[in-house]
C-alpha cells in the first residue's frame, strides 16, 4: 500500500471505525493489530486476496502489526503443500508479517486448558449425541432447540470424560465437547455449539500428539485474543457467528486473564463474488481432484497461484481490490472489470512484439529475391526510454488468416481483393491473387509492395485505413500459445446444485496454438516476461513450462473484452 492510500480509503467504513477507536483511546498502546487466518485446506483465491490486502493495509495505514496465522484445526483436510502455497501467495501479494507467523496448533495445549476451565465453570459439557442427533436437537429457525440429555452432567464427570477423550479412549464421532449457552436462542450458532470433536488423524505439524481438535468457531476467536488482535476483519458470512465469537473471547478474558493479550472485536465486510467464477474452496478442490483443471495453479483457476501463473501482476490485483472498495453488502463484480484492471496495469509496462496465432503465408512478388531488411519498431509506444528494436522484413511473411477476406463486409479495412493495407512498421502491400488447395482452402496470398511507403519515410502520399501485424517467414521463432477463456459458460455457476456446477464448464476455456510464428527477438525474453502481442492481447512467458528451445506463452487477457463493456 502506497503513502497515498490513506486518502483513498477514507470512505471505507472499516478505516473509519479503526480511526474512531484510536481517537477514543480504545486500543491497547494505541496499536492496531490485524491478521489473516487461512485454513490450510486448499490454495487461496482472489476472494482471499481481498481479505489479505484489507487486513494488511489497515495495519500499514495505522502503523500497526499484521499476523499470518494458520487456523489448522482439521488434520483430515490440511496439508503442508497448502501451507507452503499460502505463504508464497501472501508474500507475492506484498503483505509482510515480519516474525509474526503463527499456527492455531501452536496453542493446542492452551486451548485445552481453556476448555477445562469452561467445564469447571459449568459452561461446557461432554455430549454423547451423534452428529445427526445434535442437528435434530438444535431445532430450526422457527423452533427452539431441545436440551441434550447429557447437558447437566456433573463437572467432575465432564472433566473425566474430556480427559479420556484427549487420551484417545473413544472412537471418532462418539462424543463432543459443547458450550452450554442457550438452546432457545434465536441464533442457531448459540444453541450449545460444539467446541471439540474427536479425530484420530495425524496432524501436519503435531503428528499423533492430539486426537481431539477444536472447532473453528472456538479456535479462531481464542487465537485472536491470545495474539492481541484488535480488529478481527472477516467476510459477511461470519456475521451470524459474531455472538459466538464474543462469547468465546469474553469467557477467555474472564477465565484466563493471564493469557489474554486483548479483547478482540469482529467486524464483517462483503465477500468478493465474481461472474463466471467459483469462490468455494470446496468446489475448487473438486475441480482439481476430478482433473477438470491441471492443478491448483491452472491459469484458468481464480486461485492466486493460477492468476500468477497466467501472468497477472500483484499490482493489478491490488488496484482491482482498491477500485471495487469495501462495503457491508454482498454484490457480484463483473469479471470484465478484473480484466480491465489487468489491462490498465500492463498497458504501460508490457513491451510490444508481433506473433501470428493463425498464420497465412503472403508472398510479396516484387520483393528482391533473398533480400532482408531491418525495420525499426518501438518497444513501448509513448515511452522513449523503452527504446526500439530491429525486426527483419523479407519477401515472404505470415499474417493472421482473419486479416484477409475474399468477400469483405463494408467496414472491413484489412486485406481483400482490390485493397491495400499497411504492414506494421513496414510497407503498404496490395493484393494480387490467392492460392488455394484442392479443398478450396486458402494456402497463400500473392501481393506487391510499394517501396515508397516505408514507415517513417513514406513519400507516396497514400492513405490506408488498415494496419496489420506480420512475421517474416525466414526469421520466425516458433512458440506455443495458450489461449484462456472463462472456465464456466454461465455468469453464476455456483447457483446450481453442487452436483451440477461442472456441467457449465467451458470446453473452450483452453485452446493451445502450437507452431505460432513470432518475431525473432522473442528468443531473448526471460521466463516470466510479459508482452503485448500486437492486436492479440497480453501474454506471459510461463516459467513453469518453458524450457530450452520451448517457449510457451499464456494469454493473460485480451486487448478488448468481447462479451462485456467497461464504461
N, C-alpha and C positions, 0 to 999 in steps of 0.2 A: 504494500500500500504506500502510495506516494505522500509527500507532505501536503499536497493539495486535497487529499481525500476527505479531511475533516469537514471542509466546506461542502463537499459533495454529498455527505451523508447526514446533514443537519435535519433533513426531513424524515430520517429513519427513526421510527418510534423506539427502537432499542437504544440507539445513540442518546436520544432524549432522556430515556429512563435512567441510563447509567450516569449521565451528566447530572440529573437531579439527585440521584443517590449520593454522588460525590459532594454536591453543594449542600446537602442536608447532613453530611458527616456520617452517613450510614455504613461506610465501608471501613473495615479494619485497616489501619495505617494508610487510609485513602488509596488503596491499591486495588485496581480492577484485575480480577483473575478469572480467565475463561479456560475452556478446554474443548477438545474434540474427542469423543469417546466411542470409537468404532468397535463393532463386534467383528473379530477376525474369522468370519464365516463366508467370505467372498471378497471379490475385488470392489473397490469404491467406484461409484458412478458420478455423473455430473451433478446429480442432486446432492451428493455428499460434498462436492466442491463448494456448493453454496454455503453449507454449514461450516466447512473448514475456513473459508475466506471470511465469513461473517465473524466467527469467534476470534480468529486471528487478528482481523482488522480492528475489532473493538479493543483488544489488548494493546495493539500498537498505538492507536489514536490516543489512548489514555495512559500510555507509558506503563502498562501493567504487565502481567505474566500470562503465558499460554502453555497449557499442558497437552500432551498427547497421551491418552490413556486407553489401553485396550480393555474393553469390558468382556473378558474371556471367561464366561461362566458356563459355557455349553461345550464340553470337550467332544461331543459327538460330531459337531459340525465345524469345529475350528481346526485350522492347520497353520503350520509355520509359514507355508507359502503365502497365505493371506496376510500374515503379519508383515512379511518382507515387502509384499507388493504395496501395502498401505503406507508403510514408511517411505518407500520410493515415491509414491504418488504425492504425498503431502509435501515432501521436500521439493519435488518438481513444481508444485504449485507455488512455492515460495514461502511457505509457512515454516517457522523455526521455533522449536520448543526448547532450544538450548539443552540443559541437562535434565529437563522435566519429562522424561519418557517413563511412563508407569504402566502397570498391568493390574487389573482387578484382582488377579491371583496373588499379587504381592500382599494383599490384605486378607487372604482367606482366614488366617487364624484370628485376626482382629474381628472379622465379621462373625466368626463362630462365637467368639466371646460376647459380642453384642447380642447375638441370638439367645445365648444363655441368660443374659440379663433381662431380655424381654420375657423369657419364660419365668424367671424368678419374680418379675414384677406382675405376673399374671396377664401379660399382653400377647402371649403366643402359646400355642399348644400343638402337640403332635396329633395328627388326624389320620385314621386308618381308612377313610373313604378312598375308593379308587378314583381315577381322573373323571370317569363318566359320572360317578355319584357326586363328586364335588360340583360338577357343572349342573346337575339336577337340583342339588340343594341350594345353589346360588340364586335361583329364581329368575325372573325376567325383568324387563324394563318397567313393566306394569304391576308385577307381583313381588313382594318381599321374599328374601331367601329364608331357608329353614336352617336352624342351628344344627351343626354336626352333633351326633350323639357323643362325640369324644371331646366336645368343646370345654366341658367342665372337669376334665381330668385334674387330679391334684398336681401341684407344681412338682413335687418330688418324682411322681411317675413320668411327667413330661421330660424332666431333666434326665432321668434314666433312659427313657426311650430315645431321646435325641442323641445322647452319648453313644448308645448302641447303634443308632443309625450311622454315626460317624465311623464307628469301628467295623462297619460292613456286615452287620448281623442280619440285615433284612434285604430282600430282593428289590429290584427296581420297581417303582410304582406301588409298593406295598404301604408306604407311609410318607407323609409330608409334614413339614412344619408350617403352620398357618398363623397369621396375625389374628388376634382377637380384637375386632374393631366393631362393625355394626352390620348385621345381616339384613337389616331393614333399610340400609342407606339407599338413597336414590341413585348413587353412583356404584355400579356393579364392581368396580375395582376396589371398593372399600368393604365388600362383603367377605371378610376374613380371607384375604388373598394368601396364596401360597408363597412362603418365603424361602423354603429349601425343599429340594426333591432329591431322591436317591438316584445316582447314576454311577453304575460300575463301569467306568470307562477311563482310559488313560488320557490325561490332560497334556497338551503340547508343552507345558512348562513344568508342571508339578508331578507328572507321571501318574502313579497309582497311589499317591500320598492321600488323596481325598476320594471319597465315594459319595459325598453329599455336596451339592453345589447350590449357591444362592441364585434365586430368580433375579432377572434383570431389574424389576421394579424395586427390589430390595437392595441389590448390589450397587446400582447406579447412584442413587442419592447418597448412600452411605459413603461411597468412594469420593463423591463431590465434597462432602462435609469433612472427610479426613484430609483432603488435599487443600482445603481452604478456598474452594471455588466460590466466587462471589455471585456469578451470574451463570446459571445453567441454561444455555440457549439451545432450544431443540425445536423440531418441526411440529406443526399444529396437531398431528395425530396423537401427540402425547398430552394434549390439554386435559383429557379426562383422567389422566394418570397423575396430574399435579397434586390432588389431595393426598394420594398415597405417598408421593414424593415428600410432601410436607410432613406427613405422619412419621415417616422413617427418620427424617432429619430432626424433627422435634424430639423424638424418643432418643435419638443418638446424643443430642445435646444434653438431655436430662440424665440419661443413664450412663453415658461415657464421656463426661465433660473433659476428662484428662486427655482424651484422644482427638477431640473435635477441634479443628482449626477455625471453622467459620460455619455459621448457619446459612447454607446455600439457599438460593431462590431460583425457581424455574420460571422461564418466560418462553413462550412459543411464538414461532413465526411460520408463515406459509411455506410449505414444501415446494420444490420445483417439480412441476409437471410439464411435459413437452409432447407435442404432437408427433406421431409416427414413432414413438419411443416408449419402452417399458422401463420403469424405475424400480420394480420389485426385484430385490436381490435374489429372492427365491426363484422367480421366473427366469432371471438372467442365468442363474446356476443351471436351471433345466436346459436352457439353450446350449450351454457348454457341454453338459453331461450327455445330452442326446445328439451331440455333433451337428446341431443346426448351424453352428458357427465354429470357427477354428480357434477356440480358446478364449479366455477372458480378455485377451488383448487384441482380438479380431477388430480391425478398424471399423467394422460396421456396428460394434457394440458401443453403448453410451458410457462405458467404463472410462475412467481417467486413463488407464493403460491403453485402451482402444483408441481414444482420442489422440493420445501422444503418439501411438504407432501410426495413426493416419497422417500425422504431421501438424496437428493443431498445436499452437503455442500456449503456454500458461498465461501469457498476456491477453490472448484472445478470450480465454475463459474468464479471467478476472474482469475484463471490460464488459463481457456479457452479463456477468453477475451484478456489476455495478449499475448497468443500464436497466436491468429488469427490476432492481430495487428490492426492498424488504417490506413486506406487509403482513397483516394478520389473516387475510382472506386468501384461500386457495384459488388459483387460476391456472390456466394452461397456456404456456408460451409456445408460439409457433416455431417449429424447428427452423423455419426460414430466417428467423431473427438471429439464432445462433450462427447460421451460415453467413448472414450479413456481417456480424461482428468478426468472424474469421476473415472474411474478405477485407474488411477495413484494416485489420491488423497486418495482413500480408501485402496489401497494395503497395505500401511504401518500403517494404523490406525484401520482397522476393524478386531476384533478378529475372529478366526475361530470357527465354530460349524458344527455339522452334522445334516442334515434333509433329509428325503427321500420323494420327491414330488410325486412319483408314486410307492407306496410300493409293493414289492413282498416278501412274507414270506420265510425265509430259516430256516430249522430245521437242526441243527448240531447233527447228530445221535450218535456220540461217545462222546458228551459233558456230564460231570457228571450231573445227574438229580438235579434240583433245585439249581445248583451252579451259583453264580455270582462272577465275577472277575472284579477288577478295573484296567483299563489300563490308562497309562499316555499320555496325549495329550498336545502339546504346543499350547498356545493361539495365538501366532503371530510368525510365522516362521522367524528366523533371529533376533528376538528381545527377548533376555533372560530376560530383565526386565519385560516383559509382563507375565511371569510365565507360569505355567502349570495347567491343570485341570485333575480330575479323572473322567473317563467315564465308566459306568457299561457295562460289556460284559457278555452275557449269551448264553444259547444253542438255543434260537430262536431269530432271528434278521430279520430286514427288509433291503432289498437292493433295488436300483432302478430297475424297471422292464426292462429298457433298458440295464442293465448290464448283462443280460443273453440272449443268443440266442441258439436255438437248432441246427440251421444250420448257423454258423457264416461265414462271409466273411474272406478272407485271413488275413487281418490286424486287426481283432477283437481280442483284448488282454484281454477281460474280461471273465466272467464265461460262460462255454459251456461244452458239453459232452467231457470228456477226458481232461479237462483243470483245472488248478489251478489258484487261484487269491488271492492276499493278501487283507485282510480287514485292512483298515487304522488304524495304531496304535495297531493292534492285531495280528491275526494269518493268516496263509495260509490255505485256505479251498480247498477241491477237490470235484467236482460234482459227485453225485452218481446216482440220478434219479429225475424225475419230476412227480408231481401230477397234474392232470387236472380234470376239472369238466365235466359234461355231454355234454357241448357245445364245449369242446376241449380247453377251456381257461386254461392257466397255473395258478394254485392257490397256489402252494407251491413247493419248491425245497428241496431235501434232499442232504446234503453234510457231509463230515467228515473234521475234523481239525487235523493238525499236532502239538502236544503240544511243539515240539522243535522249532517252528517257531515264537515264540512271538517276536514282535517288540522290539528292544533294547537289546534282549538277544537271538537272533536266532543262534542256533548251528547246524541247519540242513544242511547248505550249499546249500539249494535250491535257485534258481533264477527264479522269475516270472516277467513278464512284466506289468501285470495289477495290479493296486491298486484301490480299490473301497471303498466308504463310506458306512456306515451302522448305524442302530439304534437298540438297544436291545428292543425286543417286550415288555417285562415285565416292562421296565423302561422308556418307551417312554412318552414324553409330547406331547399332541396333539395341533397343531396350525393350523391356516388358512393362506394361502399364496396367495397373489395377484400377478399374473404374467402379467407384462405390456409389450406391444409391441408398434410399431409405430401407431399413431392414424389414419394415412392415408396409403393407399396401393400404392400410386404413389409418385414419388420424388417431383413433383411440383404441389400440389393440388390447388394452387392459380392461375394457368394458365387458368383454366376453368372459365366459367361464374359463377357468384355468385350463380345462381340457381342450379348449377350442382356440386359444390365442395363437398357437403355432400354425393354425390354418391360414392366418393372414401374413405369413412370411412371404417376402417379396422374392420370387425366383430369379429376378434380375438385379438383386442387391449387389452382386459382384459380377462384373464382366472383365475377363482377362484378355488383354490385347497383347499378343506376342509379336515379335519381329516388327516393332514400331521404329521407323527411321527418325532419328533426331540429329540435330546439328552436332558436329564433331566435338565442340567444346564441352559437351556433357560428360565426356570421358574424364575430365579434370575435376568433376564435382566430388566433394567428400560425402560419404554416407551421413545422412541427417540434414543434407542441404534441402532448401525449399526454392522452387522456381515457379514462375508463371509460364506455362506453355502457351504461347500466343494464341488467343481466341479459344482455348480449350479448358482453361482453369488453372488452379494452383496445385502443384504436385510436390511430393516429398520422396527423396531417395531413401528408401527404407533400410536402416542399418541391420535389421533383423534378418533380412532375406538377401540383401545384396552381397555378392561375393566377387572373387576375381573374374573379370570379364562378364559378369552377370549383373546388369543394372536393372533394378526393379523399383518402379515409381508407384506410389499410391496417390490417387487423386484426393486432395484434401477437400476441395469444394469447387463447384463450377464457378465460372465468372459471373453468370447471372442465374438466378433461380428460375426454373421453368414451370413451377407449379404453385408459387405463392409470390405475392408482391409486397415489397417493403416500401412503405410510404415515408 
